[in-house]
Structures are given as structure tokens and as C-alpha cells.
């Protein structure tokens, strides 16, 4: 049994072997197929004609994902490490909506069932497991979380100030009838969306509007620079794709022998 478990782990979690690569390619195809099915089902004209066929394909995909999820739990030494990991939760979300539909019946529950079924689109996130670039991005976002949080706090404060100023400048008799509405205008203007549903009419208000527009372009560069810097650092570390057989976590250094999360030996062979 231990030999079978190790072989399954090698096929399911490792991408460096022929069997692992084949498994990944097949799984990617199934993920894309299931995502297309979800999109097609939302088109009434197609769903009415191919409802039965789409349901068969959907349940076939769901069963395959269920088997994959069970095998992933079985093949790791510490199942909880995988179950409560990011990809473990995504894998569960990929199959849960279809099964939850059994517990909701009757005409009043149709909307709930539809909502649950749309959650199957989470399957597309399973693709990120096989894209090395996405791992760099996730590490970069995590490493820059504090800097981005400070930036967002400063940005919200700036929006409050600009919105309040515009409310005082334009007055209640204009489109800026309240501070919340003025803040909404500040957000739309600074993000360069520009719906045009609220516009300043005074010279001072138009001047402030121009300043906010220019400020919006410069602010976009801040989070880009923060994440870009962290991504460069992440790539320099040159982390390998070795998956820990105990906790199923990745992100180890290229010369790592033991898992930096649980201390287990990475390569038992």
C-alpha cells in the first residue's frame, strides 16, 4: 500500500516525470472542458437543446474531479496539509456545487441551485497549479501585502479628502448632493473610468477634477512597482517545483533537502 501511495503521489503532485506530465495535461483539458460547459449552460437557446448532453458531461467531470480529490488526500502523509491549503480548497470548490444541488429541491430553490452551479467556474483556478508564473505572482502578492495595504489605506484617505473638497466646492445644488456621492465621483475619476454621470461645473471644481485625473495615472504605477519588485526577488530565489510528500506544499529552495514547512524529507527515494 505504501508503494502505491508513493506512486500516486509521484503521478498526481510531481510534474517532472512522464506520468506526472501526462496527468497534468489530461487534467488541464478536463478543467477547460468543464469551464466551457458552465459558460454554454448559461446560454438558454443552447441549454434547451443540449441540456441532457451537458448534464452527462458535467457529472462525468464532477466524478473525475472527485476521484482526483480523494486520491490527492490519500497520497499525502498529512491530508490536512492539503485539504486546508489554497489548492485543496479550490479542488473542493470544484466539486462541491454539483453535490449541493441534491439538497435543494422545489421551484423556490431553483435560483439557489443556479448560484451553486455557477460556482463551478472556480475550477479554472485549478489551472494555476500548473503555471509556474502564477506561483511567482502569488509569492509576490503575499510578500507585498503590507506595502499594498498601506497604499490602499492612503488611497482611501485621499478619496475621502478629495470627495469632501468637491462637495464643498460644488455645493448641494449641483450633482454633488452628498459627500458619499462626491467620494464615488472621486473614485471614478481617479481610476480614469469617467462615467460622466456626475460632472463639476465651477472653474475650481473643474481644476480639481483635472488634478485628480493626472493623479490617477501616477497612482496606478505604485502597486505595479511594488508587486514587480517582489516578483523580481521571487524569481531570483529560483525555487524548485518539489512537492513535500507529507504536507503537499511547494516553494522550496532549489537546494532544499527538507521541507521548510513541516521538516519532512523531500525526496525519500
C-alpha positions, 0 to 999 in steps of 0.5 A: 500500500505504501508503494502505491501511495508513493506512486500516486503521489509521484503521478498526481503532485510531481510534474517532472516525470512522464506520468506526472506530465501526462496527468497534468495535461489530461487534467488541464483539458478536463478543467477547460472542458468543464469551464466551457460547459458552465459558460454554454449552460448559461446560454438558454437557446443552447441549454434547451437543446443540449441540456441532457448532453451537458448534464452527462458531461458535467457529472462525468467531470464532477466524478473525475474531479472527485476521484482526483480529490480523494486520491490527492488526500490519500497520497499525502502523509498529512491530508490536512496539509492539503485539504486546508491549503489554497489548492485543496480548497479550490479542488473542493470548490470544484466539486462541491456545487454539483453535490449541493444541488441534491439538497435543494429541491422545489421551484423556490430553490431553483435560483439557489441551485443556479448560484451553486452551479455557477460556482463551478467556474472556480475550477479554472483556478485549478489551472494555476497549479500548473503555471509556474508564473502564477506561483511567482505572482502569488509569492509576490502578492503575499510578500507585498501585502503590507506595502499594498495595504498601506497604499490602499489605506492612503488611497482611501484617505485621499478619496475621502479628502478629495470627495469632501473638497468637491462637495464643498466646492460644488455645493448641494445644488449641483450633482454633488448632493452628498459627500458619499456621492462626491467620494464615488465621483472621486473614485471614478475619476481617479481610476480614469473610468469617467462615467460622466454621470456626475460632472463639476461645473465651477472653474475650481471644481473643474481644476480639481477634477483635472488634478485628480485625473493626472493623479490617477495615472501616477497612482496606478504605477505604485502597486505595479512597482511594488508587486514587480519588485517582489516578483523580481526577488521571487524569481531570483530565489529560483525555487524548485517545483518539489512537492513535500510528500507529507504536507503537499506544499511547494516553494522550496529552495532549489537546494532544499533537502527538507521541507521548510514547512513541516521538516519532512524529507523531500525526496525519500527515494 
